Amino acid sequence: MSDISDKRIMILAATGFEQSELMVPKQKLEEAGATVDIVSLKVGEIRGWKKDDWGDSIEVDRTIDAVTPDEYDALVIPGGQINPDLLRADKDAVAFVRDFYQTKKPIAAVCHAPWVLIEAGLAKGRRMTSYHSMATDVKNAGADWVDKEVVVDEGVITSRNPGDLDAFSAKIIEEVQEGRHEQRKVA
């Protein structure tokens, strides 16, 4: 198993996150030794969405207005439809994602979460994947959309759906081990 025990990873989520798309990466990253913080828009708990109904709640560790990009080695954004829609509508969340990108550290987005990358202006010229119904959104944002379980472009990791979570999580761990992507052009 890969060891990233000296790394701290942020999962940015709001109520309506796809249950497995938060919990599976969180578990895999913690098994690899990372410290994982759940960061959200407000204090308390956020509730997941599981298939076609509400899922479990998870405690928020920190709020987006109380964190800085320097504190984290990677940023993970789970999908679902509700979660990334709430995040992309929040100016602090979008600004944080844009600022985190400038650090050249890994950013991972699965399913509908590329909406947040698009809103932050980070999709243009990038090779990405997403949930299939978002292909047009990704293309319209100027990205080259491909139908693969995981795509990495200068440390920006994207995956399609819950069926890709093992590959997605493994790629996050690999990219965290590699560190900063100095060749990444800043926006």
C-alpha positions, -999 to +999 in steps of 0.1 A: +000+000+000+012+035-007+022+057+022+011+093+023+011+096+061+027+130+061+000+145+039-032+164+047-060+163+022-091+184+019-124+171+007-146+200-002-183+191+000-218+204+007-250+187+015-260+165-014-226+149-021-228+115-037-223+092-007-197+068-022-178+096-039-169+112-006-167+081+016-146+058-007-118+083-014-118+094+022-114+058+033-087+050+007-067+082+016-069+075+053-058+038+047-028+053+029-020+073+060-033+108+050-051+131+073-084+140+056-105+171+065-141+175+054-144+212+045-178+227+038-197+260+035-209+261+071-203+243+104-222+212+115-230+182+094-236+177+057-258+149+043-250+126+014-271+114-014-272+076-019-285+064-052-321+078-051-325+090-016-307+108+012-278+090+027-256+094+058-244+126+074-208+135+081-194+160+105-177+191+089-142+196+102-137+231+089-154+257+069-142+271+036-137+306+050-113+292+077-088+273+055-059+282+032-045+263+003-011+261+020-026+238+047-033+210+022-014+187-001-044+179-023-081+189-029-108+164-036-143+173-047-170+146-047-199+147-071-236+141-071-258+168-086-266+189-056-231+192-040-212+206-069-241+229-078-240+244-043-202+247-044-201+264-078-226+290-066-205+299-036-180+326-043-156+315-014-156+279-026-149+289-062-121+313-051-106+286-029-105+261-058-089+288-081-063+297-054-056+260-047-050+254-084-023+281-084-003+261-058+002+234-085-009+206-060-033+178-071-070+186-075-094+157-080-131+160-091-155+131-098-189+128-115-205+163-116-177+179-096-160+193-127-187+219-126-167+235-098-135+234-119-154+250-148-168+277-126-133+284-113-121+288-149-098+258-148-112+236-177-101+255-208-074+236-227-074+207-203-082+170-209-110+159-186-137+134-180-169+136-160-203+120-157-215+114-192-244+139-190-218+167-184-198+161-215-213+190-233-207+213-203-170+203-201-166+207-239-183+241-238-159+252-211-130+245-236-118+211-223-112+180-243-137+156-228-128+118-229-147+088-217-122+071-194-124+060-158-097+084-147-080+113-166-050+133-153-038+165-168-010+183-150-022+170-116-059+177-123-076+143-118-112+137-131-134+106-131-168+097-144-189+080-117-189+057-086-178+028-107-144+045-111-137+053-075-110+027-070-090+040-100-098+076-089-086+071-054-054+053-065-046+081-089-051+107-061-026+088-039-001+086-068-004+123-076-001+133-039+031+112-038+044+130-069+038+164-052+035+197-070+031+198-108+055+226-116+048+223-153+011+234-147+003+267-162-013+290-136-046+306-145 
